Amino acid sequence: MKKIETKRCRNIRRVLIALFVVCAYMLSTTFVYAYVTVDGEEKLISETALNLAFGTISGSHPAYRNTVVGVMYMLIPLIGFLFMFFDHRSNLKNFVGIVCGIVGCLSIGLPIGFNAELGLGVGAFVSMILYMFVTMLSAISVFMKLEDDRKDKSPENAPRLKKHE
């Protein structure tokens, strides 16, 4: 018997797809790092994930050389989007959504937390909040999917044979 995605699971999956797209947009086009402290003086910079990943801004400050972090900022929403978009029936997409949300928050917060010279930008702040929503909605969706699977296996929903008279 083919499992059909319920309407409420489909709606949550669509919301999660949109959240991953917005996160990718915010990190790749708006400020990830707002300012850096250079020689005790704050300097405003406009670092995006694309700048970090491809090193388009040259400089000696460590904020300009975070290629791995820039690639992570772009890959995490992409992985989450692909799983949410193509996985309609299994519960794996929800677990990937939880992991992407947690790793996304950590990838934004840890470089800023360990480097006192960096400041949180607008895109990183909005994406961090959206990743929290992604984690919460994915966790809710896990339990909704388990409930729907349990309802499908209940005796009331079992296919019945027709009696011939």
Salt bridges, closest charged atoms under 4 A:
GLU5 OE2 - ARG13 NE 2.93
GLU5 OE1 - HIS88 ND1 4.00
GLU117 OE1 - HIS61 NE2 3.01
GLU147 OE1 - ARG8 NH2 3.32
GLU147 OE2 - LYS151 NZ 3.44
ASP148 OD1 - ARG8 NH2 3.04
ASP149 OD1 - LYS3 NZ 3.97
ASP149 OD1 - LYS145 NZ 3.72
